[in-house]
Amino acid sequence: VQLQASGGGLVQAGGSLRVSCKARGINFRLYTVNWYRQPPEKQREWVANITSDGEQNYADAVKGRFTVSRDNVYRMAYLQMDRLKPEDTAVYYCKIQHSGADFWGQGTLVTVSS
């Protein structure tokens, strides 16, 4: 199983950014995709997920601003981030749990300037 995250960058507060996660080596459509982030010098925290049925769940800190989606044909998951705030600055990771093990993407850095 391989996950590759991409799409991070520098954006001004109030702006938007989309990060992507490409999966290889699994029947992607069967799995929930979780998004996490790790702000500088802080613990990694859960952000959102999208289930195999397309159900979306969000942490309170991002609800109403972030949207998760997926494209099972291309084995992609997306995290659309709108109305970004400086406190959203973090390395963003995608994760899939497969056969009892967690598989993480390498992370992509999102920096929101004030």
C-alpha positions in Angstrom: 0.0 0.0 0.0 1.3 3.4 -0.9 -0.2 6.8 -0.3 1.2 10.0 -1.9 0.0 13.3 -0.7 0.5 16.5 -2.7 -0.8 20.0 -3.2 0.4 21.9 -0.2 1.9 25.3 -0.4 1.7 28.9 0.9 -1.6 30.7 0.9 -2.8 33.9 2.6 -5.4 33.8 5.3 -8.9 33.6 3.8 -7.6 31.8 0.8 -8.1 28.2 -0.5 -6.0 25.2 -1.2 -6.6 21.6 -2.1 -4.5 18.7 -1.1 -4.6 15.4 -2.8 -3.8 11.8 -1.8 -3.1 9.1 -4.4 -3.4 5.5 -3.3 -1.7 2.5 -4.9 -1.8 -1.2 -4.0 -5.3 -1.5 -2.6 -8.9 -1.7 -3.7 -9.3 2.0 -2.9 -13.0 2.1 -3.1 -13.4 -0.2 -0.1 -11.6 2.0 2.4 -12.2 5.1 4.6 -9.6 7.8 3.9 -8.7 9.9 6.9 -6.9 13.2 6.9 -4.7 14.4 9.8 -2.5 17.3 10.3 0.4 18.2 12.5 0.9 21.9 13.3 4.5 23.0 14.2 5.5 21.7 17.6 2.2 20.1 18.2 0.6 16.7 18.2 -0.9 15.2 15.1 -4.7 15.6 15.0 -7.5 14.2 13.1 -9.1 16.6 10.5 -11.7 14.7 8.5 -12.6 11.5 6.8 -14.6 10.1 4.0 -16.0 6.6 4.1 -16.3 4.0 1.4 -20.0 5.1 1.1 -19.0 8.7 0.8 -20.0 9.8 4.3 -18.0 12.7 5.4 -16.9 13.6 8.9 -15.1 16.6 10.2 -13.3 17.9 13.2 -15.1 20.9 14.8 -12.1 23.2 14.0 -12.6 22.7 10.2 -16.3 22.0 9.9 -17.9 24.3 7.3 -14.5 25.3 5.8 -13.0 22.0 4.7 -14.5 19.4 2.3 -13.4 15.9 1.7 -14.1 14.0 -1.5 -12.9 11.0 -3.4 -12.5 9.7 -6.9 -12.5 5.9 -6.8 -11.7 5.5 -10.5 -8.4 7.4 -10.1 -7.9 6.2 -6.5 -7.7 9.8 -5.3 -8.9 11.5 -2.2 -9.0 15.3 -1.8 -9.2 17.8 1.0 -10.5 21.1 -0.1 -9.6 23.8 2.4 -11.4 27.2 2.2 -11.3 30.3 4.4 -8.0 29.2 5.7 -6.6 30.6 8.9 -3.1 30.8 10.2 -3.8 28.1 12.7 -4.5 25.7 9.8 -0.7 25.8 9.1 0.4 22.2 9.4 1.7 19.2 7.6 -1.3 17.3 6.2 -1.4 13.6 6.0 -3.8 11.0 4.5 -4.2 7.7 6.1 -5.9 4.4 5.3 -6.2 1.5 7.6 -5.7 -1.8 5.8 -5.6 -5.3 7.4 -5.2 -3.8 10.8 -2.3 -1.6 9.9 -2.2 2.2 9.3 -0.7 3.4 6.0 0.3 7.1 5.9 1.1 9.4 3.1 4.3 11.3 3.4 2.6 14.6 4.3 2.3 17.9 2.5 3.0 21.2 4.1 0.3 23.9 4.2 1.4 27.3 5.4 -1.2 30.0 5.9 0.1 33.5 6.3 -1.7 36.2 8.2 
